[in-house]
Amino acid sequence: MQRTDTSAAIERSCFELRFQSLFNAGRGLAFPCNAHGDVDVQALSERAVQNYLGALTGIGREYSLPLVVPSGFR
C-alpha cells in the first residue's frame, strides 16, 4: 500500500523529537517528526530550522541526546 502525503503528515504530527536542556530542567526544544525521529526540515519555519540546527550542534554541550516521544507526552 502506498502512503499519501496526508498519511505521512499525520504520522509526523503524532511524534516529537525532543532536545532536553542539560542546564535548565523543564526547558528544551521539540520538533514534529515521524516514529523514527525524522524531522521534515522543509515544513519548518526559518526560525524553527535555526533552532533545530542549533539543537543538533548543541548535543552534549547544551542539550541531551534527543528522544522521540508521542506528541503531547509530558
N, C-alpha and C positions, 0 to 999 in steps of 0.2 A: 504494500500500500504506500503510495507516495504522499508525503506530508505537504500541506499547503503552507503558505506564508502565515496564514491566520493561526493554524495549529502550532507553528513554531513560535509565534509571538505569545500565544497562551502558555506554552511550555516555559518560555523565557521568563514570563511575568510571575511564574509560580515560585521562583527561587531568587535568592540574592547572594552575591559574593560579598562577604563582609570582612573588612580590614579593621581589627580592633587596635586602638591606640595602646602603645606599650606604657605610656606615662599617665594617661587620664582615663581612669575606669569609667565605663559607660560612654566613651566617645570613640568615634571611628567613622568609617565611610562604608557605604553599601551601594551596590550597583546591581541592576537586574541582570540575571544570567539564566542559562539552562541548567539542567541537573548535573552537568559536567563542569560547571563553573565558567563556561564560555560567555564572555560579555560581547554583545553586539555594539562595538565602539561607534559604528556609523549611526546608530539610533540614539546616541547620547548627545547632549548639548555640548557646546565648546567647553564650557566650564566643567561639566562632568567628565569630559575626556581628560582635561588637565588634572583634575582630582584623581582620576583613575590611574593615569600615568605616574602621578606623584606617589600614590599609594603603592604601586608596583615597585618603584625605585626606593621607597622608604621601608620596605620589608626588612625587618631585623634592626633597623635604626629608629624608626618612628612607629611602625605598625608590625603586628604579628603576622604570621602566615595567614592568608585569607581562608575563610570557611564558607562552604556552600550550605545555606540554610533555607528552609521554606520561607517565602515571603510572609511577613507579619510575625515570625518567630522571635520571641524575646529571650 
